[in-house]
Amino acid sequence: MQTRDVGVVLAHGSQAATWKGKTMTQLATALAAAGYLTVRYYCPGKEQRRLRIFEKTLDAAATSPFARGVSRWVIGGI
């Protein structure tokens, strides 16, 4: 299947259970199976640190060779 032009970044809350939870895993798997480049992001800690790591995550996702066909990004989280 060809990757769609929309990528998805799933940001998780500070609870590790959310990161490893069944709902987020199934959501990420379903999006990937539908052809969306899907990136999961989790970073516990202080807000300022999480923001820096989140920005680096977005940069890494956008510049990944897997993201060549992605022109738009959707960011969501729990």
PyMOL Python script that loads the backbone (N, CA, C, O; Angstrom):
from pymol import cmd

cmd.read_pdbstr("""\
ATOM      1  N   MET A   1       0.834  -1.179   0.000  1.00  0.00           N
ATOM      2  CA  MET A   1       0.000   0.000   0.000  1.00  0.00           C
ATOM      3  C   MET A   1       0.880   1.244   0.000  1.00  0.00           C
ATOM      4  O   MET A   1       1.907   1.298   0.676  1.00  0.00           O
ATOM      5  N   GLN A   2       0.465   2.220  -0.754  1.00  0.00           N
ATOM      6  CA  GLN A   2       1.204   3.470  -0.830  1.00  0.00           C
ATOM      7  C   GLN A   2       0.838   4.364   0.357  1.00  0.00           C
ATOM      8  O   GLN A   2      -0.309   4.386   0.802  1.00  0.00           O
ATOM      9  N   THR A   3       1.826   5.096   0.857  1.00  0.00           N
ATOM     10  CA  THR A   3       1.600   6.009   1.961  1.00  0.00           C
ATOM     11  C   THR A   3       0.792   7.212   1.490  1.00  0.00           C
ATOM     12  O   THR A   3       1.043   7.754   0.414  1.00  0.00           O
ATOM     13  N   ARG A   4      -0.161   7.618   2.288  1.00  0.00           N
ATOM     14  CA  ARG A   4      -0.990   8.782   1.958  1.00  0.00           C
ATOM     15  C   ARG A   4      -0.185  10.060   2.163  1.00  0.00           C
ATOM     16  O   ARG A   4       0.911  10.031   2.722  1.00  0.00           O
ATOM     17  N   ASP A   5      -0.737  11.184   1.706  1.00  0.00           N
ATOM     18  CA  ASP A   5      -0.015  12.449   1.820  1.00  0.00           C
ATOM     19  C   ASP A   5      -0.212  13.124   3.183  1.00  0.00           C
ATOM     20  O   ASP A   5       0.274  14.234   3.402  1.00  0.00           O
ATOM     21  N   VAL A   6      -0.916  12.462   4.085  1.00  0.00           N
ATOM     22  CA  VAL A   6      -1.131  12.987   5.435  1.00  0.00           C
ATOM     23  C   VAL A   6      -0.452  12.058   6.435  1.00  0.00           C
ATOM     24  O   VAL A   6      -0.693  10.851   6.439  1.00  0.00           O
ATOM     25  N   GLY A   7       0.402  12.635   7.284  1.00  0.00           N
ATOM     26  CA  GLY A   7       1.031  11.884   8.354  1.00  0.00           C
ATOM     27  C   GLY A   7       0.334  12.187   9.665  1.00  0.00           C
ATOM     28  O   GLY A   7      -0.280  13.244   9.817  1.00  0.00           O
ATOM     29  N   VAL A   8       0.425  11.268  10.612  1.00  0.00           N
ATOM     30  CA  VAL A   8      -0.242  11.424  11.902  1.00  0.00           C
ATOM     31  C   VAL A   8       0.778  11.269  13.023  1.00  0.00           C
ATOM     32  O   VAL A   8       1.530  10.295  13.067  1.00  0.00           O
ATOM     33  N   VAL A   9       0.790  12.247  13.928  1.00  0.00           N
ATOM     34  CA  VAL A   9       1.621  12.160  15.134  1.00  0.00           C
ATOM     35  C   VAL A   9       0.673  12.004  16.315  1.00  0.00           C
ATOM     36  O   VAL A   9      -0.176  12.861  16.559  1.00  0.00           O
ATOM     37  N   LEU A  10       0.824  10.907  17.045  1.00  0.00           N
ATOM     38  CA  LEU A  10       0.007  10.652  18.224  1.00  0.00           C
ATOM     39  C   LEU A  10       0.831  10.965  19.461  1.00  0.00           C
ATOM     40  O   LEU A  10       1.818  10.287  19.747  1.00  0.00           O
ATOM     41  N   ALA A  11       0.428  11.981  20.184  1.00  0.00           N
ATOM     42  CA  ALA A  11       1.126  12.379  21.405  1.00  0.00           C
ATOM     43  C   ALA A  11       0.381  11.798  22.599  1.00  0.00           C
ATOM     44  O   ALA A  11      -0.843  11.893  22.689  1.00  0.00           O
ATOM     45  N   HIS A  12       1.126  11.204  23.502  1.00  0.00           N
ATOM     46  CA  HIS A  12       0.548  10.561  24.667  1.00  0.00           C
ATOM     47  C   HIS A  12       0.721  11.440  25.890  1.00  0.00           C
ATOM     48  O   HIS A  12       1.669  12.221  25.974  1.00  0.00           O
ATOM     49  N   GLY A  13      -0.178  11.313  26.821  1.00  0.00           N
ATOM     50  CA  GLY A  13      -0.073  12.043  28.077  1.00  0.00           C
ATOM     51  C   GLY A  13       1.078  11.535  28.925  1.00  0.00           C
ATOM     52  O   GLY A  13       1.857  10.688  28.488  1.00  0.00           O
ATOM     53  N   SER A  14       1.181  12.042  30.104  1.00  0.00           N
ATOM     54  CA  SER A  14       2.304  11.694  30.969  1.00  0.00           C
ATOM     55  C   SER A  14       2.140  10.337  31.634  1.00  0.00           C
ATOM     56  O   SER A  14       3.017   9.920  32.390  1.00  0.00           O
ATOM     57  N   GLN A  15       1.061   9.648  31.380  1.00  0.00           N
ATOM     58  CA  GLN A  15       0.835   8.337  31.976  1.00  0.00           C
ATOM     59  C   GLN A  15       1.381   7.244  31.055  1.00  0.00           C
ATOM     60  O   GLN A  15       0.988   7.148  29.892  1.00  0.00           O
ATOM     61  N   ALA A  16       2.272   6.439  31.577  1.00  0.00           N
ATOM     62  CA  ALA A  16       2.862   5.366  30.779  1.00  0.00           C
ATOM     63  C   ALA A  16       1.803   4.375  30.305  1.00  0.00           C
ATOM     64  O   ALA A  16       1.958   3.769  29.245  1.00  0.00           O
ATOM     65  N   ALA A  17       0.732   4.205  31.074  1.00  0.00           N
ATOM     66  CA  ALA A  17      -0.326   3.276  30.687  1.00  0.00           C
ATOM     67  C   ALA A  17      -0.978   3.712  29.372  1.00  0.00           C
ATOM     68  O   ALA A  17      -1.374   2.870  28.566  1.00  0.00           O
ATOM     69  N   THR A  18      -1.089   5.018  29.156  1.00  0.00           N
ATOM     70  CA  THR A  18      -1.658   5.527  27.907  1.00  0.00           C
ATOM     71  C   THR A  18      -0.756   5.160  26.737  1.00  0.00           C
ATOM     72  O   THR A  18      -1.243   4.768  25.676  1.00  0.00           O
ATOM     73  N   TRP A  19       0.546   5.283  26.920  1.00  0.00           N
ATOM     74  CA  TRP A  19       1.533   4.989  25.879  1.00  0.00           C
ATOM     75  C   TRP A  19       1.459   3.531  25.446  1.00  0.00           C
ATOM     76  O   TRP A  19       1.482   3.223  24.254  1.00  0.00           O
ATOM     77  N   LYS A  20       1.370   2.647  26.415  1.00  0.00           N
ATOM     78  CA  LYS A  20       1.383   1.214  26.122  1.00  0.00           C
ATOM     79  C   LYS A  20      -0.021   0.626  26.043  1.00  0.00           C
ATOM     80  O   LYS A  20      -0.184  -0.579  25.853  1.00  0.00           O
ATOM     81  N   GLY A  21      -1.021   1.466  26.186  1.00  0.00           N
ATOM     82  CA  GLY A  21      -2.399   0.990  26.238  1.00  0.00           C
ATOM     83  C   GLY A  21      -2.906   0.411  24.936  1.00  0.00           C
ATOM     84  O   GLY A  21      -2.399   0.714  23.856  1.00  0.00           O
ATOM     85  N   LYS A  22      -3.905  -0.420  25.060  1.00  0.00           N
ATOM     86  CA  LYS A  22      -4.502  -1.112  23.929  1.00  0.00           C
ATOM     87  C   LYS A  22      -5.126  -0.134  22.926  1.00  0.00           C
ATOM     88  O   LYS A  22      -4.999  -0.323  21.716  1.00  0.00           O
ATOM     89  N   THR A  23      -5.796   0.905  23.424  1.00  0.00           N
ATOM     90  CA  THR A  23      -6.482   1.847  22.541  1.00  0.00           C
ATOM     91  C   THR A  23      -5.508   2.566  21.612  1.00  0.00           C
ATOM     92  O   THR A  23      -5.733   2.626  20.404  1.00  0.00           O
ATOM     93  N   MET A  24      -4.428   3.113  22.170  1.00  0.00           N
ATOM     94  CA  MET A  24      -3.467   3.850  21.337  1.00  0.00           C
ATOM     95  C   MET A  24      -2.727   2.924  20.385  1.00  0.00           C
ATOM     96  O   MET A  24      -2.437   3.306  19.251  1.00  0.00           O
ATOM     97  N   THR A  25      -2.422   1.724  20.828  1.00  0.00           N
ATOM     98  CA  THR A  25      -1.750   0.754  19.959  1.00  0.00           C
ATOM     99  C   THR A  25      -2.650   0.382  18.789  1.00  0.00           C
ATOM    100  O   THR A  25      -2.195   0.328  17.646  1.00  0.00           O
ATOM    101  N   GLN A  26      -3.921   0.127  19.068  1.00  0.00           N
ATOM    102  CA  GLN A  26      -4.858  -0.226  18.001  1.00  0.00           C
ATOM    103  C   GLN A  26      -5.077   0.945  17.036  1.00  0.00           C
ATOM    104  O   GLN A  26      -5.172   0.750  15.824  1.00  0.00           O
ATOM    105  N   LEU A  27      -5.155   2.161  17.585  1.00  0.00           N
ATOM    106  CA  LEU A  27      -5.334   3.337  16.739  1.00  0.00           C
ATOM    107  C   LEU A  27      -4.138   3.517  15.803  1.00  0.00           C
ATOM    108  O   LEU A  27      -4.314   3.719  14.602  1.00  0.00           O
ATOM    109  N   ALA A  28      -2.929   3.446  16.349  1.00  0.00           N
ATOM    110  CA  ALA A  28      -1.721   3.601  15.535  1.00  0.00           C
ATOM    111  C   ALA A  28      -1.623   2.509  14.472  1.00  0.00           C
ATOM    112  O   ALA A  28      -1.248   2.777  13.330  1.00  0.00           O
ATOM    113  N   THR A  29      -1.955   1.298  14.848  1.00  0.00           N
ATOM    114  CA  THR A  29      -1.915   0.177  13.905  1.00  0.00           C
ATOM    115  C   THR A  29      -2.940   0.346  12.787  1.00  0.00           C
ATOM    116  O   THR A  29      -2.641   0.089  11.620  1.00  0.00           O
ATOM    117  N   ALA A  30      -4.141   0.777  13.144  1.00  0.00           N
ATOM    118  CA  ALA A  30      -5.196   0.973  12.140  1.00  0.00           C
ATOM    119  C   ALA A  30      -4.838   2.097  11.169  1.00  0.00           C
ATOM    120  O   ALA A  30      -5.055   1.973   9.964  1.00  0.00           O
ATOM    121  N   LEU A  31      -4.292   3.189  11.693  1.00  0.00           N
ATOM    122  CA  LEU A  31      -3.882   4.295  10.819  1.00  0.00           C
ATOM    123  C   LEU A  31      -2.775   3.859   9.861  1.00  0.00           C
ATOM    124  O   LEU A  31      -2.807   4.181   8.673  1.00  0.00           O
ATOM    125  N   ALA A  32      -1.804   3.132  10.385  1.00  0.00           N
ATOM    126  CA  ALA A  32      -0.707   2.651   9.538  1.00  0.00           C
ATOM    127  C   ALA A  32      -1.224   1.677   8.480  1.00  0.00           C
ATOM    128  O   ALA A  32      -0.784   1.716   7.331  1.00  0.00           O
ATOM    129  N   ALA A  33      -2.153   0.807   8.864  1.00  0.00           N
ATOM    130  CA  ALA A  33      -2.716  -0.154   7.915  1.00  0.00           C
ATOM    131  C   ALA A  33      -3.507   0.551   6.812  1.00  0.00           C
ATOM    132  O   ALA A  33      -3.615   0.040   5.697  1.00  0.00           O
ATOM    133  N   ALA A  34      -4.057   1.722   7.126  1.00  0.00           N
ATOM    134  CA  ALA A  34      -4.809   2.499   6.132  1.00  0.00           C
ATOM    135  C   ALA A  34      -3.895   3.356   5.260  1.00  0.00           C
ATOM    136  O   ALA A  34      -4.371   4.074   4.381  1.00  0.00           O
ATOM    137  N   GLY A  35      -2.581   3.283   5.499  1.00  0.00           N
ATOM    138  CA  GLY A  35      -1.633   3.992   4.646  1.00  0.00           C
ATOM    139  C   GLY A  35      -1.119   5.308   5.190  1.00  0.00           C
ATOM    140  O   GLY A  35      -0.399   6.025   4.495  1.00  0.00           O
ATOM    141  N   TYR A  36      -1.473   5.636   6.413  1.00  0.00           N
ATOM    142  CA  TYR A  36      -0.993   6.885   7.023  1.00  0.00           C
ATOM    143  C   TYR A  36       0.322   6.634   7.743  1.00  0.00           C
ATOM    144  O   TYR A  36       0.427   5.712   8.552  1.00  0.00           O
ATOM    145  N   LEU A  37       1.321   7.450   7.451  1.00  0.00           N
ATOM    146  CA  LEU A  37       2.562   7.392   8.214  1.00  0.00           C
ATOM    147  C   LEU A  37       2.212   7.817   9.633  1.00  0.00           C
ATOM    148  O   LEU A  37       1.712   8.923   9.842  1.00  0.00           O
ATOM    149  N   THR A  38       2.468   6.957  10.602  1.00  0.00           N
ATOM    150  CA  THR A  38       2.039   7.206  11.976  1.00  0.00           C
ATOM    151  C   THR A  38       3.239   7.195  12.904  1.00  0.00           C
ATOM    152  O   THR A  38       4.046   6.265  12.894  1.00  0.00           O
ATOM    153  N   VAL A  39       3.343   8.246  13.709  1.00  0.00           N
ATOM    154  CA  VAL A  39       4.432   8.381  14.682  1.00  0.00           C
ATOM    155  C   VAL A  39       3.801   8.510  16.062  1.00  0.00           C
ATOM    156  O   VAL A  39       2.875   9.297  16.256  1.00  0.00           O
ATOM    157  N   ARG A  40       4.303   7.740  17.017  1.00  0.00           N
ATOM    158  CA  ARG A  40       3.835   7.844  18.396  1.00  0.00           C
ATOM    159  C   ARG A  40       4.897   8.567  19.211  1.00  0.00           C
ATOM    160  O   ARG A  40       6.093   8.320  19.059  1.00  0.00           O
ATOM    161  N   TYR A  41       4.447   9.454  20.069  1.00  0.00           N
ATOM    162  CA  TYR A  41       5.348  10.291  20.863  1.00  0.00           C
ATOM    163  C   TYR A  41       4.967  10.198  22.334  1.00  0.00           C
ATOM    164  O   TYR A  41       3.801  10.354  22.697  1.00  0.00           O
ATOM    165  N   TYR A  42       5.963   9.944  23.176  1.00  0.00           N
ATOM    166  CA  TYR A  42       5.751   9.935  24.623  1.00  0.00           C
ATOM    167  C   TYR A  42       7.003  10.471  25.302  1.00  0.00           C
ATOM    168  O   TYR A  42       8.113  10.025  25.012  1.00  0.00           O
ATOM    169  N   CYS A  43       6.827  11.406  26.185  1.00  0.00           N
ATOM    170  CA  CYS A  43       7.959  11.952  26.932  1.00  0.00           C
ATOM    171  C   CYS A  43       7.471  12.431  28.294  1.00  0.00           C
ATOM    172  O   CYS A  43       6.870  13.499  28.401  1.00  0.00           O
ATOM    173  N   PRO A  44       7.730  11.639  29.335  1.00  0.00           N
ATOM    174  CA  PRO A  44       7.336  12.082  30.659  1.00  0.00           C
ATOM    175  C   PRO A  44       8.259  13.199  31.130  1.00  0.00           C
ATOM    176  O   PRO A  44       9.374  13.337  30.629  1.00  0.00           O
ATOM    177  N   GLY A  45       7.815  13.967  32.056  1.00  0.00           N
ATOM    178  CA  GLY A  45       8.688  15.002  32.597  1.00  0.00           C
ATOM    179  C   GLY A  45       8.046  16.367  32.561  1.00  0.00           C
ATOM    180  O   GLY A  45       6.847  16.518  32.329  1.00  0.00           O
ATOM    181  N   LYS A  46       8.880  17.347  32.796  1.00  0.00           N
ATOM    182  CA  LYS A  46       8.383  18.716  32.875  1.00  0.00           C
ATOM    183  C   LYS A  46       7.956  19.234  31.511  1.00  0.00           C
ATOM    184  O   LYS A  46       8.467  18.811  30.474  1.00  0.00           O
ATOM    185  N   GLU A  47       7.006  20.161  31.540  1.00  0.00           N
ATOM    186  CA  GLU A  47       6.390  20.691  30.317  1.00  0.00           C
ATOM    187  C   GLU A  47       7.413  21.247  29.332  1.00  0.00           C
ATOM    188  O   GLU A  47       7.330  20.967  28.136  1.00  0.00           O
ATOM    189  N   GLN A  48       8.371  22.024  29.815  1.00  0.00           N
ATOM    190  CA  GLN A  48       9.350  22.638  28.919  1.00  0.00           C
ATOM    191  C   GLN A  48      10.187  21.573  28.206  1.00  0.00           C
ATOM    192  O   GLN A  48      10.475  21.704  27.016  1.00  0.00           O
ATOM    193  N   ARG A  49      10.573  20.534  28.922  1.00  0.00           N
ATOM    194  CA  ARG A  49      11.348  19.443  28.326  1.00  0.00           C
ATOM    195  C   ARG A  49      10.495  18.702  27.299  1.00  0.00           C
ATOM    196  O   ARG A  49      10.976  18.359  26.219  1.00  0.00           O
ATOM    197  N   ARG A  50       9.234  18.459  27.635  1.00  0.00           N
ATOM    198  CA  ARG A  50       8.350  17.748  26.703  1.00  0.00           C
ATOM    199  C   ARG A  50       8.175  18.532  25.415  1.00  0.00           C
ATOM    200  O   ARG A  50       8.133  17.944  24.335  1.00  0.00           O
ATOM    201  N   LEU A  51       8.074  19.835  25.513  1.00  0.00           N
ATOM    202  CA  LEU A  51       7.920  20.667  24.318  1.00  0.00           C
ATOM    203  C   LEU A  51       9.141  20.542  23.410  1.00  0.00           C
ATOM    204  O   LEU A  51       8.992  20.398  22.197  1.00  0.00           O
ATOM    205  N   ARG A  52      10.347  20.593  23.980  1.00  0.00           N
ATOM    206  CA  ARG A  52      11.570  20.452  23.164  1.00  0.00           C
ATOM    207  C   ARG A  52      11.618  19.084  22.480  1.00  0.00           C
ATOM    208  O   ARG A  52      11.922  18.986  21.291  1.00  0.00           O
ATOM    209  N   ILE A  53      11.318  18.039  23.235  1.00  0.00           N
ATOM    210  CA  ILE A  53      11.350  16.687  22.667  1.00  0.00           C
ATOM    211  C   ILE A  53      10.269  16.543  21.589  1.00  0.00           C
ATOM    212  O   ILE A  53      10.497  15.906  20.561  1.00  0.00           O
ATOM    213  N   PHE A  54       9.093  17.136  21.828  1.00  0.00           N
ATOM    214  CA  PHE A  54       8.006  17.076  20.843  1.00  0.00           C
ATOM    215  C   PHE A  54       8.425  17.756  19.544  1.00  0.00           C
ATOM    216  O   PHE A  54       8.171  17.229  18.461  1.00  0.00           O
ATOM    217  N   GLU A  55       9.064  18.921  19.641  1.00  0.00           N
ATOM    218  CA  GLU A  55       9.540  19.616  18.441  1.00  0.00           C
ATOM    219  C   GLU A  55      10.552  18.763  17.687  1.00  0.00           C
ATOM    220  O   GLU A  55      10.526  18.719  16.457  1.00  0.00           O
ATOM    221  N   LYS A  56      11.435  18.092  18.401  1.00  0.00           N
ATOM    222  CA  LYS A  56      12.415  17.216  17.748  1.00  0.00           C
ATOM    223  C   LYS A  56      11.732  16.009  17.106  1.00  0.00           C
ATOM    224  O   LYS A  56      12.153  15.542  16.047  1.00  0.00           O
ATOM    225  N   THR A  57      10.688  15.511  17.744  1.00  0.00           N
ATOM    226  CA  THR A  57       9.928  14.394  17.188  1.00  0.00           C
ATOM    227  C   THR A  57       9.276  14.796  15.868  1.00  0.00           C
ATOM    228  O   THR A  57       9.338  14.056  14.887  1.00  0.00           O
ATOM    229  N   LEU A  58       8.651  15.971  15.850  1.00  0.00           N
ATOM    230  CA  LEU A  58       8.030  16.450  14.613  1.00  0.00           C
ATOM    231  C   LEU A  58       9.055  16.640  13.504  1.00  0.00           C
ATOM    232  O   LEU A  58       8.799  16.295  12.350  1.00  0.00           O
ATOM    233  N   ASP A  59      10.216  17.188  13.855  1.00  0.00           N
ATOM    234  CA  ASP A  59      11.272  17.395  12.866  1.00  0.00           C
ATOM    235  C   ASP A  59      11.757  16.059  12.313  1.00  0.00           C
ATOM    236  O   ASP A  59      11.931  15.906  11.104  1.00  0.00           O
ATOM    237  N   ALA A  60      11.973  15.090  13.209  1.00  0.00           N
ATOM    238  CA  ALA A  60      12.436  13.773  12.766  1.00  0.00           C
ATOM    239  C   ALA A  60      11.396  13.098  11.877  1.00  0.00           C
ATOM    240  O   ALA A  60      11.743  12.473  10.875  1.00  0.00           O
ATOM    241  N   ALA A  61      10.127  13.223  12.242  1.00  0.00           N
ATOM    242  CA  ALA A  61       9.069  12.615  11.431  1.00  0.00           C
ATOM    243  C   ALA A  61       9.018  13.249  10.045  1.00  0.00           C
ATOM    244  O   ALA A  61       8.931  12.546   9.038  1.00  0.00           O
ATOM    245  N   ALA A  62       9.072  14.570   9.995  1.00  0.00           N
ATOM    246  CA  ALA A  62       8.952  15.285   8.719  1.00  0.00           C
ATOM    247  C   ALA A  62      10.134  15.053   7.795  1.00  0.00           C
ATOM    248  O   ALA A  62       9.979  15.096   6.574  1.00  0.00           O
ATOM    249  N   THR A  63      11.306  14.808   8.349  1.00  0.00           N
ATOM    250  CA  THR A  63      12.502  14.617   7.525  1.00  0.00           C
ATOM    251  C   THR A  63      12.855  13.149   7.305  1.00  0.00           C
ATOM    252  O   THR A  63      13.869  12.847   6.675  1.00  0.00           O
ATOM    253  N   SER A  64      12.044  12.247   7.807  1.00  0.00           N
ATOM    254  CA  SER A  64      12.276  10.818   7.643  1.00  0.00           C
ATOM    255  C   SER A  64      12.129  10.432   6.174  1.00  0.00           C
ATOM    256  O   SER A  64      11.271  10.976   5.478  1.00  0.00           O
ATOM    257  N   PRO A  65      12.944   9.510   5.698  1.00  0.00           N
ATOM    258  CA  PRO A  65      12.778   9.039   4.320  1.00  0.00           C
ATOM    259  C   PRO A  65      11.403   8.412   4.087  1.00  0.00           C
ATOM    260  O   PRO A  65      10.921   8.389   2.954  1.00  0.00           O
ATOM    261  N   PHE A  66      10.769   7.907   5.142  1.00  0.00           N
ATOM    262  CA  PHE A  66       9.441   7.318   5.023  1.00  0.00           C
ATOM    263  C   PHE A  66       8.366   8.375   4.780  1.00  0.00           C
ATOM    264  O   PHE A  66       7.256   8.052   4.356  1.00  0.00           O
ATOM    265  N   ALA A  67       8.700   9.642   5.050  1.00  0.00           N
ATOM    266  CA  ALA A  67       7.724  10.733   4.949  1.00  0.00           C
ATOM    267  C   ALA A  67       7.841  11.516   3.647  1.00  0.00           C
ATOM    268  O   ALA A  67       7.303  12.618   3.540  1.00  0.00           O
ATOM    269  N   ARG A  68       8.523  10.973   2.676  1.00  0.00           N
ATOM    270  CA  ARG A  68       8.728  11.712   1.418  1.00  0.00           C
ATOM    271  C   ARG A  68       7.435  12.156   0.761  1.00  0.00           C
ATOM    272  O   ARG A  68       7.388  13.235   0.170  1.00  0.00           O
ATOM    273  N   GLY A  69       6.380  11.349   0.850  1.00  0.00           N
ATOM    274  CA  GLY A  69       5.128  11.700   0.209  1.00  0.00           C
ATOM    275  C   GLY A  69       4.166  12.472   1.098  1.00  0.00           C
ATOM    276  O   GLY A  69       3.072  12.835   0.665  1.00  0.00           O
ATOM    277  N   VAL A  70       4.564  12.722   2.333  1.00  0.00           N
ATOM    278  CA  VAL A  70       3.676  13.402   3.277  1.00  0.00           C
ATOM    279  C   VAL A  70       3.809  14.915   3.115  1.00  0.00           C
ATOM    280  O   VAL A  70       4.903  15.470   3.220  1.00  0.00           O
ATOM    281  N   SER A  71       2.688  15.565   2.861  1.00  0.00           N
ATOM    282  CA  SER A  71       2.705  17.021   2.699  1.00  0.00           C
ATOM    283  C   SER A  71       1.987  17.746   3.836  1.00  0.00           C
ATOM    284  O   SER A  71       2.136  18.957   4.004  1.00  0.00           O
ATOM    285  N   ARG A  72       1.205  16.992   4.615  1.00  0.00           N
ATOM    286  CA  ARG A  72       0.475  17.583   5.738  1.00  0.00           C
ATOM    287  C   ARG A  72       0.553  16.644   6.937  1.00  0.00           C
ATOM    288  O   ARG A  72       0.653  15.426   6.787  1.00  0.00           O
ATOM    289  N   TRP A  73       0.506  17.235   8.126  1.00  0.00           N
ATOM    290  CA  TRP A  73       0.558  16.460   9.352  1.00  0.00           C
ATOM    291  C   TRP A  73      -0.643  16.757  10.225  1.00  0.00           C
ATOM    292  O   TRP A  73      -1.084  17.902  10.321  1.00  0.00           O
ATOM    293  N   VAL A  74      -1.168  15.727  10.858  1.00  0.00           N
ATOM    294  CA  VAL A  74      -2.225  15.857  11.844  1.00  0.00           C
ATOM    295  C   VAL A  74      -1.617  15.438  13.181  1.00  0.00           C
ATOM    296  O   VAL A  74      -0.975  14.392  13.283  1.00  0.00           O
ATOM    297  N   ILE A  75      -1.828  16.266  14.202  1.00  0.00           N
ATOM    298  CA  ILE A  75      -1.289  15.973  15.528  1.00  0.00           C
ATOM    299  C   ILE A  75      -2.462  15.768  16.475  1.00  0.00           C
ATOM    300  O   ILE A  75      -3.350  16.616  16.568  1.00  0.00           O
ATOM    301  N   GLY A  76      -2.462  14.659  17.163  1.00  0.00           N
ATOM    302  CA  GLY A  76      -3.534  14.359  18.107  1.00  0.00           C
ATOM    303  C   GLY A  76      -2.960  13.699  19.338  1.00  0.00           C
ATOM    304  O   GLY A  76      -1.817  13.240  19.339  1.00  0.00           O
ATOM    305  N   GLY A  77      -3.742  13.656  20.362  1.00  0.00           N
ATOM    306  CA  GLY A  77      -3.247  13.015  21.568  1.00  0.00           C
ATOM    307  C   GLY A  77      -4.323  12.737  22.581  1.00  0.00           C
ATOM    308  O   GLY A  77      -5.460  13.199  22.483  1.00  0.00           O
ATOM    309  N   ILE A  78      -3.917  11.968  23.550  1.00  0.00           N
ATOM    310  CA  ILE A  78      -4.794  11.617  24.664  1.00  0.00           C
ATOM    311  C   ILE A  78      -4.102  12.061  25.929  1.00  0.00           C
ATOM    312  O   ILE A  78      -4.637  11.879  27.022  1.00  0.00           O
TER     313      ILE A  78
END
""", "prot")
cmd.dss("prot")
cmd.show_as("cartoon", "prot")
cmd.util.cbc("prot")
cmd.orient("prot")
